Amino acid sequence: MARASKLFDLAGTWRIARRIIGTNTRFEGIATLTPDGDALAYREDGMLHHNGKSTPAFRRYVYRQSDYALAITHPDGAAFLDLVFDNGEARARHLCGADTYDALFRFYADGHWVTAYDISGPHKNHRIVTRLAR
């Protein structure tokens, strides 16, 4: 996916492998992006593994094409990220209370994509890297 204008190319099911760098935490599961009007409903389901224990986990977002960006919101409509793509890559920043999320989304020619969040602040200080592939 070279540009956000190809939003609906993301529809379907993706395998997820996520790591929280510097911790003994990972997530493995499936993400489903389902067309919903002019948006894609994003839902991931899987298992969160932390220090030898596993628990079911899920996350939801809404992906919508705006005039200039891929807008990602929480299901309640609260803004999360506005991603402007250039050559298959976009960066954005989200403030969550006193913590800052610096996001990178990168799409590759073979069809997989990676998201990375560098999170810093008084409550969090880590990097989350997720790979999504068909």
C-alpha positions as CSV (number, residue, x, y, z in Angstrom):
1,M,0.0,0.0,0.0
2,A,1.8,3.1,-1.2
3,R,-0.8,5.7,-0.1
4,A,-3.7,6.0,2.4
5,S,-6.1,6.3,-0.6
6,K,-5.9,2.5,-0.8
7,L,-7.7,2.1,2.5
8,F,-9.9,-0.8,1.5
9,D,-6.9,-2.8,0.3
10,L,-6.5,-3.4,4.0
11,A,-9.8,-5.2,4.4
12,G,-9.6,-8.8,5.4
13,T,-7.8,-10.9,7.9
14,W,-4.2,-10.4,9.1
15,R,-1.9,-12.4,11.4
16,I,-0.4,-10.3,14.1
17,A,2.9,-10.7,15.9
18,R,3.6,-7.9,18.4
19,R,6.5,-7.4,20.8
20,I,7.0,-4.9,23.6
21,I,10.7,-4.3,23.3
22,G,12.7,-4.5,26.6
23,T,10.0,-6.6,28.3
24,N,9.0,-10.2,28.3
25,T,5.7,-9.4,26.6
26,R,4.3,-10.3,23.3
27,F,0.9,-10.6,21.6
28,E,-0.1,-13.1,18.9
29,G,-3.4,-13.1,17.1
30,I,-5.6,-12.1,14.2
31,A,-6.7,-8.6,13.1
32,T,-9.8,-8.3,11.0
33,L,-10.5,-5.1,9.0
34,T,-14.2,-5.1,7.9
35,P,-15.8,-2.5,5.6
36,D,-18.3,-0.3,7.5
37,G,-19.7,2.4,5.3
38,D,-16.8,4.7,4.4
39,A,-14.6,3.2,7.1
40,L,-12.9,0.0,8.1
41,A,-13.7,-1.5,11.5
42,Y,-10.4,-2.8,12.9
43,R,-10.5,-5.6,15.6
44,E,-7.7,-7.7,16.8
45,D,-8.1,-10.8,19.0
46,G,-5.4,-13.0,20.4
47,M,-3.3,-13.9,23.4
48,L,-1.1,-11.6,25.4
49,H,1.9,-13.4,26.8
50,H,3.7,-11.8,29.8
51,N,6.2,-13.4,32.1
52,G,5.1,-16.9,31.4
53,K,1.4,-16.1,31.8
54,S,-1.1,-15.8,28.9
55,T,-4.5,-14.0,28.8
56,P,-6.9,-13.3,26.0
57,A,-6.8,-9.7,24.7
58,F,-8.5,-7.6,22.0
59,R,-8.3,-4.1,20.6
60,R,-10.6,-2.1,18.3
61,Y,-10.2,1.0,16.1
62,V,-11.9,2.7,13.2
63,Y,-9.8,3.5,10.0
64,R,-11.2,6.2,7.8
65,Q,-9.8,8.0,4.8
66,S,-9.9,11.8,5.2
67,D,-9.0,14.3,2.5
68,Y,-5.3,14.2,3.4
69,A,-4.7,11.3,5.8
70,L,-5.7,7.9,7.1
71,A,-7.5,8.8,10.3
72,I,-7.6,6.2,13.1
73,T,-10.0,6.7,15.9
74,H,-11.2,4.8,18.9
75,P,-14.6,3.1,18.5
76,D,-16.2,6.0,20.5
77,G,-14.9,8.4,17.9
78,A,-12.1,9.8,20.0
79,A,-9.1,10.8,17.8
80,F,-6.0,8.6,17.9
81,L,-3.8,9.1,14.8
82,D,-3.8,11.0,11.5
83,L,-1.4,9.4,9.2
84,V,-0.1,11.1,6.0
85,F,1.7,8.6,3.8
86,D,4.7,9.2,1.7
87,N,6.2,6.2,-0.2
88,G,4.4,3.7,2.0
89,E,5.3,5.2,5.3
90,A,3.6,7.6,7.7
91,R,4.5,9.1,11.1
92,A,2.2,10.7,13.7
93,R,2.1,11.7,17.3
94,H,-0.6,11.1,19.9
95,L,-0.7,12.6,23.4
96,C,-2.3,10.3,25.9
97,G,-2.5,12.2,29.2
98,A,1.2,12.9,30.0
99,D,2.5,10.1,27.8
100,T,3.5,10.6,24.1
101,Y,3.0,8.0,21.4
102,D,5.2,8.5,18.4
103,A,3.8,6.2,15.7
104,L,5.3,4.8,12.5
105,F,3.3,2.8,10.0
106,R,5.2,1.2,7.1
107,F,3.8,-0.8,4.2
108,Y,6.0,-3.2,2.3
109,A,5.8,-4.3,-1.4
110,D,5.2,-7.9,-0.4
111,G,2.0,-6.9,1.3
112,H,2.9,-7.0,5.0
113,W,2.9,-3.9,7.2
114,V,4.5,-2.9,10.4
115,T,3.5,-0.4,13.1
116,A,5.9,0.9,15.8
117,Y,5.1,3.0,18.8
118,D,7.7,4.7,20.8
119,I,5.9,5.6,24.0
120,S,7.5,8.0,26.6
121,G,6.3,9.8,29.6
122,P,5.8,9.5,33.3
123,H,3.6,6.3,33.1
124,K,5.2,4.5,30.1
125,N,8.6,4.2,28.5
126,H,8.8,1.4,25.9
127,R,8.6,0.5,22.2
128,I,5.8,-1.6,20.7
129,V,6.4,-3.2,17.3
130,T,3.7,-5.1,15.4
131,R,3.9,-7.0,12.1
132,L,0.8,-7.8,10.2
133,A,0.8,-10.3,7.3
134,R,-1.9,-12.1,5.4
